């Protein structure tokens, strides 16, 4: 400790005076153990017992006033908790690892001897005893739950499923591990004495193991790491908060409202994982490798057959792709693969699924492991596809077996460059030659010439004239028969 001019004030205190003050604080008849650089590690750190340790300076007025209360606490805790004192004027090195900066400083060496906690209660015997008893309960409960001493807070079990899955969180590491992380987190705020927390612990460990690489599960002792606990307004135990992907703030925390069994926790977390996942990639089938990357490990693979680029240019195709990506996002919780190909590019694939007979675009969903597929027969639009995929989600719809019980071979094709198709250039008109075009005789038509047409007209006139003459001659040769008179007329 230095004064205004940087002089070490401890060096100004006569050694005899310091010795006298030390004896005035605690003596051998007290229950307070005198801790030194020579015995501290063995007596405190290597001991299984809970220790309350005061770091003091004999000349410190607050330390002197604490002495009677500290002695009373030591007597009350005899046989239960050990009470010690470190004279910092004699053993300054002992305070450095624990960042002792003022006097008196009281540390609780309990569940984690390497990370003692600060005693921040009142300087009365009763409050010191209460803190000590709480730490004893905390250690005892941890041992019952299978947590070893020496790990502070929520300890990993030694061996077994989930032994290293639950992350111990503290005031010091919470921001770095959770808030600044891009990972998904579920954090349990607990109290060692809480019965519900103890009941939850084995389920929390099991869920952490099952959710490994998907969601990180952590635990924070809210009775020790009060800064973070207060920051999140923790009032009851256990309290569980969910933190989504990316950097987070306090306001981003979501309260867990599920059950407290392993299956409940896993189911709830899995749903959150799905909600936070990016939509699956919609990739073009460029060959066997690209198909396997998208579909091999998925429960189902949605395969879309789009019209040829000559029949559906870039805007048309991009509109289809945009709609399909939106649908892939909508159904992303199913973890399906999504691929597309152009009509005619993968003939074996089309043949296996019977695609092409009713036109493009078309869609099938295939299970590559079970070699079963389902074909969409409705309209190729948002509503039609949604209905088809929704039925698949619920296990509905008609399925067929892949012919030959094998997935078809796939051709290597170039990726679409995103541009319109270019029509082939037309040949010059002069180069068109129809000499090799043959027509059937019955299909030939001869165009009449002027002379032929004139001859036909004259024949028609002559035919009409002859007919008229015949009709006139018939009239001339016709005579009337005279009517015979009756006898009476005569």
SVG drawing of the C-alpha trace seen along z (x, -y; Angstrom):
<svg xmlns="http://www.w3.org/2000/svg" viewBox="-127 -13 137 66">
<polyline fill="none" stroke="black" stroke-width="0.4" points="0.0,0.0 1.5,-3.4 0.8,-6.9 0.5,-10.0 4.2,-10.1 4.3,-6.4 5.9,-5.4 5.0,-2.0 3.0,-2.8 3.6,0.7 7.3,0.1 6.8,-2.9 5.1,-0.8 7.7,0.5 7.9,4.3 7.3,4.5 4.1,2.5 2.9,4.8 3.5,7.9 1.7,6.3 -1.3,5.5 -1.4,9.0 -1.6,10.5 -4.3,8.0 -6.5,9.3 -6.3,13.1 -4.3,15.4 -3.8,19.1 -6.8,19.5 -9.2,18.3 -11.0,20.6 -9.6,18.4 -6.7,20.2 -3.6,18.2 -2.9,18.8 0.5,18.2 2.4,18.6 3.7,21.9 0.4,23.5 -2.3,21.8 -2.2,24.3 -2.3,27.4 -4.8,26.2 -7.3,24.4 -6.9,25.4 -6.2,29.1 -8.9,29.4 -12.4,30.6 -13.9,28.4 -15.5,25.0 -13.2,22.1 -14.0,18.5 -10.8,16.5 -10.3,12.9 -7.4,10.9 -6.6,8.2 -4.0,5.6 -3.5,5.3 -3.6,1.5 -6.9,1.4 -9.7,-0.1 -12.4,1.9 -10.4,5.1 -10.1,4.4 -13.8,3.7 -14.6,7.0 -12.5,9.1 -15.2,9.9 -17.8,10.7 -15.4,12.9 -14.4,14.8 -18.1,15.4 -18.7,16.7 -15.7,19.0 -17.0,20.5 -20.5,21.0 -19.1,22.8 -16.6,25.0 -16.7,28.5 -18.8,27.3 -16.8,24.6 -13.2,23.5 -12.4,19.8 -9.0,18.4 -7.2,15.1 -4.2,13.9 -2.1,11.0 -1.4,9.2 1.4,7.2 3.3,10.5 2.0,12.6 1.2,10.1 1.8,12.9 -1.3,14.8 -3.7,11.9 -2.4,11.3 -4.1,14.3 -7.4,13.3 -7.1,9.6 -7.2,8.4 -7.1,4.6 -8.7,3.4 -9.1,4.5 -10.8,6.5 -11.5,8.7 -13.4,11.9 -13.3,14.8 -15.4,18.0 -13.4,21.1 -16.1,23.6 -17.2,25.6 -14.4,24.2 -11.3,23.6 -9.5,22.1 -12.3,19.5 -13.3,18.3 -16.3,16.0 -16.4,12.6 -18.3,12.3 -20.4,9.1 -22.7,9.4 -22.8,7.4 -19.8,7.7 -21.7,9.5 -21.4,13.0 -24.9,13.9 -24.4,12.9 -21.0,14.6 -22.5,17.8 -25.4,17.6 -23.0,17.3 -20.9,20.2 -24.0,22.4 -25.3,21.6 -21.9,22.6 -22.0,25.8 -25.4,26.6 -24.2,25.7 -21.2,28.0 -23.3,30.8 -26.0,30.5 -23.3,30.5 -21.9,33.7 -25.3,35.3 -25.8,34.4 -22.5,35.9 -20.6,32.6 -17.1,32.6 -15.7,29.9 -13.2,27.6 -15.4,26.4 -17.5,23.6 -21.2,23.4 -22.7,26.0 -20.0,28.6 -19.6,31.2 -20.0,34.8 -17.0,37.1 -17.7,39.4 -21.0,40.5 -23.2,38.9 -23.1,35.1 -20.1,35.0 -18.6,32.0 -21.7,30.7 -23.0,28.1 -20.9,24.9 -20.2,23.2 -21.0,19.5 -19.9,16.7 -20.0,12.9 -16.6,12.9 -17.3,15.1 -21.0,14.6 -20.6,11.8 -17.8,13.4 -19.2,16.9 -22.9,16.1 -23.7,12.5 -20.8,12.2 -21.2,15.7 -22.9,16.5 -24.1,19.8 -27.6,20.6 -27.6,20.8 -29.9,22.0 -28.9,20.8 -30.1,22.0 -29.9,19.5 -29.9,21.7 -29.4,21.6 -27.6,24.5 -30.2,24.8 -33.1,24.9 -34.9,28.3 -36.3,27.8 -32.8,26.9 -31.4,30.2 -34.2,32.1 -33.5,30.4 -29.8,31.0 -29.6,34.6 -32.1,33.6 -30.1,30.5 -26.9,32.6 -28.7,35.2 -30.3,32.5 -26.9,30.8 -25.4,34.0 -28.3,34.6 -28.2,31.0 -24.4,30.9 -23.3,28.9 -26.8,27.5 -27.5,25.5 -25.1,24.8 -26.4,25.3 -24.9,23.4 -25.6,22.9 -25.0,19.9 -25.1,19.9 -27.3,16.8 -26.4,16.7 -22.7,16.1 -22.7,14.4 -25.3,11.8 -24.2,9.1 -25.4,11.2 -28.4,12.6 -29.6,9.0 -29.0,7.9 -31.5,10.4 -33.9,9.8 -33.7,13.3 -36.2,13.7 -37.0,17.4 -35.1,20.6 -34.5,22.3 -34.9,19.6 -34.0,20.6 -33.3,18.1 -32.8,18.8 -30.4,16.7 -30.6,16.9 -27.8,16.9 -25.6,13.9 -24.5,11.2 -27.1,10.7 -28.3,8.1 -30.3,8.5 -33.5,7.7 -32.9,10.6 -33.3,13.2 -36.4,15.4 -38.0,17.1 -38.1,20.9 -41.7,22.1 -41.3,25.8 -41.2,28.8 -38.3,29.8 -37.6,33.3 -34.8,34.1 -37.3,34.7 -39.1,31.4 -35.9,29.4 -34.7,31.1 -38.0,30.7 -38.3,27.0 -34.7,26.3 -35.0,28.1 -37.9,26.0 -35.8,22.9 -33.0,24.3 -35.3,24.6 -36.6,21.1 -33.1,19.7 -31.8,21.8 -31.2,20.1 -33.3,21.4 -31.8,24.5 -29.9,23.8 -31.7,24.5 -29.0,25.9 -28.9,27.0 -28.1,30.7 -24.8,30.6 -24.0,34.3 -23.9,37.0 -21.7,35.1 -23.8,32.0 -27.0,34.1 -25.4,36.1 -24.3,33.0 -27.9,31.7 -29.8,34.9 -27.9,37.9 -28.1,37.1 -31.6,35.6 -34.9,37.3 -36.4,36.1 -35.1,34.3 -37.3,32.1 -36.4,32.2 -37.8,29.6 -37.8,30.0 -38.0,26.6 -38.9,25.9 -36.1,25.7 -34.5,22.2 -35.8,21.9 -39.3,22.3 -38.9,20.2 -36.2,17.5 -34.2,16.0 -37.0,13.9 -39.4,16.8 -36.9,19.2 -35.8,16.7 -39.5,16.2 -39.8,20.0 -36.5,20.1 -37.6,17.2 -40.9,18.9 -39.1,22.2 -36.6,20.5 -39.5,18.9 -41.1,22.3 -37.8,23.9 -37.7,21.2 -41.2,21.9 -40.6,25.7 -37.0,25.4 -37.9,27.0 -38.1,30.3 -34.4,30.3 -35.1,31.3 -32.7,31.0 -33.8,28.9 -32.4,29.2 -33.6,28.3 -32.7,29.3 -33.7,28.2 -36.0,30.3 -34.0,32.9 -30.7,32.4 -31.2,35.5 -33.1,37.9 -32.5,40.9 -33.8,39.0 -36.9,38.0 -37.5,41.5 -37.2,43.0 -39.8,40.6 -42.1,40.6 -41.6,36.9 -42.3,35.2 -45.5,36.8 -47.6,33.9 -45.2,31.1 -42.9,28.8 -42.4,27.6 -42.8,30.7 -41.8,31.7 -41.1,34.9 -39.9,35.6 -37.7,38.7 -36.3,40.5 -33.0,41.7 -32.5,44.2 -35.9,45.9 -36.0,45.4 -39.6,44.1 -40.9,41.0 -44.0,38.9 -45.0,36.8 -46.8,33.5 -49.9,33.6 -51.5,30.3 -50.9,26.8 -47.3,25.6 -47.8,22.5 -47.5,21.4 -50.7,22.9 -50.4,26.2 -46.8,26.8 -47.5,25.8 -50.3,28.3 -48.1,31.0 -45.3,30.3 -47.6,30.0 -49.0,33.5 -45.5,34.8 -44.8,33.2 -47.6,35.2 -46.7,38.4 -49.7,38.2 -49.8,38.6 -49.3,41.4 -45.8,42.9 -44.1,45.1 -40.9,47.2 -37.9,46.0 -37.7,48.4 -35.0,51.0 -34.5,50.1 -31.6,47.9 -31.3,44.1 -30.7,43.3 -27.3,42.2 -26.8,38.5 -25.1,36.7 -22.5,34.0 -23.9,30.7 -22.8,27.1 -24.3,24.7 -26.8,22.2 -25.2,18.9 -28.3,16.9 -28.8,15.6 -31.5,16.0 -31.1,18.6 -29.9,17.3 -31.9,18.5 -29.7,20.1 -29.1,17.6 -31.5,18.0 -30.0,19.1 -30.2,16.7 -33.3,17.1 -31.2,17.7 -29.7,20.8 -33.1,22.4 -33.4,25.3 -36.6,27.3 -35.4,29.5 -35.1,32.4 -38.6,32.0 -40.9,34.7 -44.6,34.6 -47.0,37.5 -48.7,37.5 -52.1,37.2 -51.0,34.1 -49.7,32.4 -51.7,29.5 -51.2,28.1 -52.0,24.4 -53.9,23.8 -52.3,21.6 -54.2,18.8 -54.6,21.0 -55.9,23.9 -58.3,21.7 -59.6,20.2 -60.1,23.6 -62.2,24.6 -64.3,21.5 -65.0,22.2 -66.0,25.8 -68.4,24.5 -70.0,22.0 -70.3,24.6 -71.9,27.0 -74.4,24.4 -75.2,23.5 -75.9,27.1 -78.3,27.6 -80.3,24.5 -80.6,25.6 -81.8,29.0 -84.5,27.4 -85.8,25.2 -86.0,28.1 -88.1,30.1 -90.7,27.3 -91.1,27.1 -91.7,30.9 -94.3,31.1 -98.1,31.3 -101.4,31.3 -103.9,34.3 -107.5,33.0 -110.2,33.6 -113.0,36.0 -116.4,34.6 -119.2,36.6 -122.2,38.1 -124.6,35.6 -122.5,32.7 -122.6,34.1"/>
</svg>
